[in-house]
Every structure is written in C-alpha cells, then in structure tokens.
Amino acid sequence: MLTQQQLQEIRQALEQAKNPLFFFDDDTEGLTSFLLLYRKYKKGHGIPVKAPQTEELLYLRKIHEYSPDVVVVLDRPVLPQSLINQIQVPIIWIDHHEPVSRQGVKYYNPMVNTKGDNRPTSYWCYQVVQQDLWIAMIGIIGDWYIPEFVNDFEYKELLGNAKTPDDILFETEFGKLIKVFNFALKGGTSDVRKHIAALMKMESPLEILQQTTSRGKFVYHHFEKVNQAYEKVLQEGLKIKGKDGVFVFTYPSSHHSFTGTLSNELLHRINEKVLIIAREKEGEMRISLRGKNTSILPWVKQALEKVGGTGGGHDMACGANVKKEKFPLFVEEIRKLVKAQSKTMRASAI
C-alpha cells in the first residue's frame, strides 16, 4: 500500500506545482487517474501515452512544448532510466504494475511496500484527492477491482446486482460508462483532446448516460460510433474456438485498437485458461493476454525471451509486442507452457 506520508507527499507536490505535465496510460485507468488529479488541482496538461512503452520522443517533445515544473507519470509500467536522465524537473511516478528500480524519480507503487498489493493507480489517486468518487469508480472497476468504499458510491444503482468486476463491466449500465471513457481515447489527437476536455468538466455519470448536456451528448455520441465498430470485431471473436486451453484471436489493423477491451470482454464470455488477442500494426503484433484465474505473467516473460519481444504487466493481465513473423512462435510457446502446467496438475492429482 501507499502510506499516508506518501499520499501527503504527492498532495504537497501538486499543490506547489505551477504547471504540472501529466503523462497517463491510454486506457480508462490512466485517464481517470489524470482526471482525478486535474479536477482537484485545476492546473497543468494531460497527455495519453500509447504503446510502445518506451516512447521517449513523445515525453521529450511534450516537455519541450509545455515547459512543466513537475512531470507526473500515471499507470505506466515502464519509464526508461535514459529518459529520466533527460528530464530536468522533478518526476512523480504513480503506478501499480511490477515494481522497477529507477534513480531520479519519486516512485509510488503499492507493491513496493506490500507484495501483491496491485490496487489500481486510480484507487491511489482517489486517496490523494478524496473527491469525484464516480470517476474513481470508473477507473478502479475498469481495472477489475472493487474497492472497500463501494457502498459509499452515490450512483450504486448503476451497478445493478452485479458482484464481480467483470459482471459490472459487461452486464450493467456502469460497465457501459466505463466503455464510454475507454472509447473517449479513440480517434485523432484533436478529437481525443476534445473528449478529455469534456470529461474534465462533467458533473455526474448521468450527464453522459442520459445525455442531459451538450458535452454529455458529445461524448456519448462518439461512444456509440466507436462501439458499432467494436461490436463487429467482438462478434467475430466470439466465433473462435480455443485449443488446449488457449484462445487466440487476431483482427486486422483498423482505425481503432480494441485489443485491451476485447481481451477483457472475451475473458468474461469465453471459458479458456489463457486468451491471446492481437492486432497487427506496422509489422508488429500488439498483444493483450488474459488468464482465467491463472497467473500468466511468468509464461509471457518466458515466451518473450524466445521471440525477442517486449511486454509485461500484471499476474493475470499482460500486454506484449512481437514481430509479426514471430507471433506464431510466441503463441506456440504459451501453448506449451499451458500444456506443461496441465500435465503437472494431472500427475499431482493421481
């Protein structure tokens, strides 16, 4: 966990900053983490960061453009030391992925103090600001975690009778809202900026779901448009059958990337031990992997060593990039590891 002292350090740094620059992961968790901090302190600029994780040029270009006095990195699992060395202002890095060791940065990760505590970044940003619970809930549940303060949620009726994160995500109105935030990050740079600007000012989830304001309508209509494309890809994925406990679905490069969202929803709807969802882009396969109550991170690391790819993540949810020609080998390595575990489990049961 993060200590009260650490939370206070973050508060003080943001209170004292005049022009913070926020870099956040380009998903619901990253976006809500940024929104929580921005709406509290009302200063600075936010930049969503897409894969690859070591995109140094984006950081340096935006730092040159905005001349921040503090750089805040949210929900990014990787920040290279070579990049940190080039940033001449204080860096605050809040994350919940596998801990890393870096010099010259204030690093806040609950897993450093408490092994296995990977509560979402948005959870800790909410602990910092203590406001906008509805936005915090979107990020936290969107990252497959139900917080202990769920009963304090003013709009609890949106959760219906769902008790698990995936049931909330894919069977409730609140799950639709999480998708709205996710899809707000889809599109051209100028459009994404407009969506984020609208979310900065949103007063309640009903403003979006019931489209009671022009900004609510704007964000929701964009969601409907993107969701039509998403549903087509989802339906194609649901036609695929798994093999040896491994489900593999690839879809062609298109205007939008749905890999992370697809992997979560297919995990909810398909009963396989491991799911591999991939999209080709620029000669690489951008991969999202999920384990059904199964730790897959060690398998992913082993397979990446075999194919020379990059990636990582959580115990049961990972991302990876491999060359297109290496993708079949990557899949086969994962399949071998799953088979080996199944064989070991059968032998131990005898």
Disulfide bonds with the S-S distance in Angstrom:
none
